[in-house]
Amino acid sequence: MNSKIVSAIDIGSSKITTLIAQVNIDNTGDTGVNIMGVSAVEAKGIKKGQIVNIEEAVEATIESVEASERMAGYNLDHAFISIGGAHVSSQNSKGVVAVSNPEGEISPDDVERVIEAARAISLPVSRQTIHVIPREFVVDGEAGVKDPVGMSGVRLEVDTHIVTASSPALKNLSRTVQEVGVSVDEVVFNGLASSFSCLTDTEKELGCSLIDIGSGTTSVVSFIDGALSYSGAIPIGARNVTNDLAIGLRVSLETAESVKRNLSKETKSKDGERRDAQIEIAEKGANELKRVQKRTLTEGIIKPRLNEIFTMVKLELEKNNLINKIPSGLVLTGGGSLTYGVEESAKRTIGLPVRVAKPGGVGGLTDDILTPEYSSSIGLILYGVMVEKTYGPVSQGGGIGSKMRAPSKALFGRIVETIKELLP
């Protein structure tokens, strides 16, 4: 049995999560993923998925990485990194090449050449490609081919899905992680990562959309016939619900977040709870108690904001002609999917089946992370497992920022502190 370590750093608007997993591959090729180290700390210097203060972001990332390292007993030196935000966009592109040996079989080199041909799209200087994902291959006019290697043909075509992101955002993200002393295996769109931990093969084949409601942004990915067809994000998330509650109740953001979480945990009583039930809100640091109708919170504050989020999602799906191609409906995940009334709002606004998904596919230290809040983090690990199992280790030169670099200032500081602790 072979074993290897795969690590992930999920840098979000509300928290920075570091996971370290041991991957065991037996002789039959079956894979077991066990989480060895996990840490989530409050994000700093990050707004709506983008880094706005590198020093603060580096400090928070160091805290998250070190806590996970202590738990796992492993020194993290490379990891898969997530990226999100409204700057992420996608498009589909086609490529065509002649098979190098028409008398023989299509080789992996032919597949690589046709993907590179599809990758050659015109992009502004300010944008960079992060994913080129084949949707299907066409061999001599025969469509629907998933893997053409070994087939006979003279003309090879590919339909790819290309995900791009802002170059400055990618550079800031890479710099932040490198300052921690971690090289980047690959930067992964967080919506794509979540699909690895939340979607079933049946849902992808029938057609579905995954909606990852984060704190600052909402990521959307859509699958048709098992292939990724759309990736994007809208600049609004669960933090907007918290802000609305804070303004409406005239309380702090911390209190508003607590109220939102407590509402989300509630279930309907057996007797049937009155919609005009009173709720007491004890504001932190204050002696007074505030009483407000539950209906005021749910119908007057939370519901309108959720409707706005799903209206924007619906507009994106309609703009890309996807609304009638996803009969499996919507799969909600991310911390925002735990908001009170989110399923009802999504069904009513978009008019498709809806379910809230928890991540899966991993074992080990998972007591606190098998919740929608960690879908992207666990998905990053599963994405890394897929990449390394299929293409081999990428830490030797594949991903952004993966080449050897001189130790950063932050890493040097950590080495000095370690040496000081060892001195008498």
Stockholm file with secondary structure:
# STOCKHOLM 1.0

chainA/1-424         MNSKIVSAIDIGSSKITTLIAQVNIDNTGDTGVNIMGVSAVEAKGIKKGQIVNIEEAVEATIESVEASERMAGYNLDHAFISIGGAHVSSQNSKGVVAVSNPEGEISPDDVERVIEAARAISLPVSRQTIHVIPREFVVDGEAGVKDPVGMSGVRLEVDTHIVTASSPALKNLSRTVQEVGVSVDEVVFNGLASSFSCLTDTEKELGCSLIDIGSGTTSVVSFIDGALSYSGAIPIGARNVTNDLAIGLRVSLETAESVKRNLSKETKSKDGERRDAQIEIAEKGANELKRVQKRTLTEGIIKPRLNEIFTMVKLELEKNNLINKIPSGLVLTGGGSLTYGVEESAKRTIGLPVRVAKPGGVGGLTDDILTPEYSSSIGLILYGVMVEKTYGPVSQGGGIGSKMRAPSKALFGRIVETIKELLP
#=GR chainA/1-424 SS CEEEEEEEEEECSSEEEEEEEEEEECTTCCEEEEEEEEEEEECCSEETTEESCHHHHHHHHHHHHHHHHHHHTCCCCEEEEEECSTTCEEEEEEEEEECSCTTSCCCHHHHHHHHHHHHCCCCCTTEEEEEEEEEEEEETTEEEESCCTTCCCSEEEEEEEEEEEEHHHHHHHHHHHHHTTCEEEEEEEHHHHHHHHHCCHHHHHHCEEEEEECSSCEEEEEEETTEEEEEEEESCCHHHHHHHHHHHHTCCHHHHHHHHHHHHHCCCCTTCCCTTCEEEEECTTCSCEEEEEHHIIIIIIIHHHHHHHHHHHHHHHHHTTCTTSCTTEEEEESGGGGSTTHHHHHHHHHCSCEEECCCCSCEESCTTTCSGGGHHHHHHHHHHHHHHHHHCCCTTTTSTTCSCCCCCHHHHHHHHHHHHHHCC
#=GC SS_cons         CEEEEEEEEEECSSEEEEEEEEEEECTTCCEEEEEEEEEEEECCSEETTEESCHHHHHHHHHHHHHHHHHHHTCCCCEEEEEECSTTCEEEEEEEEEECSCTTSCCCHHHHHHHHHHHHCCCCCTTEEEEEEEEEEEEETTEEEESCCTTCCCSEEEEEEEEEEEEHHHHHHHHHHHHHTTCEEEEEEEHHHHHHHHHCCHHHHHHCEEEEEECSSCEEEEEEETTEEEEEEEESCCHHHHHHHHHHHHTCCHHHHHHHHHHHHHCCCCTTCCCTTCEEEEECTTCSCEEEEEHHIIIIIIIHHHHHHHHHHHHHHHHHTTCTTSCTTEEEEESGGGGSTTHHHHHHHHHCSCEEECCCCSCEESCTTTCSGGGHHHHHHHHHHHHHHHHHCCCTTTTSTTCSCCCCCHHHHHHHHHHHHHHCC
//
